[in-house]
Amino acid sequence: MENTNQNEFILNIKAALRKSPAMDSAGSTKIFTRNDKDKDAQNILVTPNPIKDRKTLLELLVYQANLLNINIFPKATTRMAAKAIKKLIQQKSPEWGEKKSIIKWKHPLIDALKLEEQFENDDVTLYTTESECIPSDNDREIHRANLIESYVGITSADFCVAESATLILRTRPNQPRAVSLVPSIHIAVINVEQILENLKELYFRLIHDPKEKQLGLTNCMTFISGPSKTGDIELVMVHGAHGPRELILYVITG
């Protein structure tokens, strides 16, 4: 049975955003031209999107990211992304003091950037969230100090929802959510294959994709749609009140 309450809720949101119910975001065409009741829907969702659909998804993501004050930069290779990150760090100054400290996830995609090579001749301290399977209290204190010292946090993500420009991060050993929350600048790096159309596809994959079912749900999944912002004080929009003031997303397209 169709969920009319859900449809009404979505229509109300679109009306508030002054969007026509019949209009797709960014004027793009529907990517999955299917009926949700179709028996083949599961097979469509759990297989990688064709290259033409990835391009459409990326265009939608770029459009939505700009609305949410997310700086998004597609890059053809990890090497190009690493150089862009280096240039960004050179241009950005810490909010307090002059020392530049960065903390990054221990993650295959972040490792592929080889940021140690990028910053080996620069006056930049680069920390990595790497520890034993069961870190000691001393390890936790060291990581906490490194995190507080860093003004830039670099993570990857498990998924990115194009329709709302939302990053979804699982919390794992060596990949704490604090890296995306504590530093004043959050840099995220993903592959184009990680972009999904909407939250429905995300939930479907988590439930039905054999690979995702094997990974299982971690004790925390963080959903990030833009930098921290609030308008509580005199209805003036302020960024960075409860988290990073900037979110920069690099998408590896090659």
Secondary structure, DSSP 4 states (H G I P E B T S, - for coil): ---HHHHHHHHHHHHHTT--TTPPGGGPPPSS-S-TT-TTHHHHHTSPPPHHHHHHHHHHHHHHHHHTT-EEEEESSHHHHHHHHHHHHHH---SSSS-EEEEEE--HHHHHT-HHHHTTTSSEEEEEE---SS--HHHHHHHHHHHHH-SEEEE--SEEETTTTEEEEE-BTTB-THHHHSSSEEEEEEEGGGEES-HHHHHHHHHH-HHHHHH---S-EEEE-SS-EE-TTTT--EESSSS-SEEEEEEE--
